Amino acid sequence: MEGSIQIHLEKLPEGVYLATSDDIQGLVAQGRTIKETLKIARDITIKLLESLEKSKSITL
């Protein structure tokens, strides 16, 4: 599955970067560089979407 989401990226006063997204609820990633932060955000997004898929397949 491929797609794109919008990421909000900001540099915090502590010197680290913070990534969040209105498209993926729960996505919060922090890193020392922009590249590192975006990689972490991508990994978290994949895990969140996999978790969502699993929860949709559970029947009660």
ABEGO torsion letter per residue (X at the ends): XBBBBBBBBBBBAAGBBBBBBAABBGBBBBBABAAAAAAAAAAAAAAAAAAAAAAAABBX
